[in-house]
Amino acid sequence: MSDSIQKGLQKAGVSAARRHLLICIGPDCCNSRQGELIWDFVKKRVKETGIPVMRTKAACFRICSGGPWLAVYPDGIWYGAINSARFERILQEHLLGGKPVREWVAARCGWAAECSERMP
């Protein structure tokens, strides 16, 4: 493996990550500016807390309504209408506390339950 690939994997935090946060930032599910603001907030809070997660922004999850969207893997939990207050609660209760915010869970991928049961 090349040095640049190893550096990229390290920078992304692949080996240390416990979860992967995927964030749909629009333009169809929400205003792109709104999506970018949420992305910036998530990025900031992840860095501040030091939680072992990877984060990836996407332009479309093909839901095209009710965004910005946040998918948490391997848990398979999907949250819609993400704003800074919602993400902060998800951060505290789900990502740090291990318990999804049930009233905001829009979907859960069935196959992901196996993975999340193995997580410490």
Beta strands, then each sheet from edge to edge (+ up, - down):
strand 1: 19-24
strand 2: 53-58
strand 3: 69-73
strand 4: 77-79
strand 5: 105-108
sheet 1: 2+ 1+ 3- 4+ 5-
end
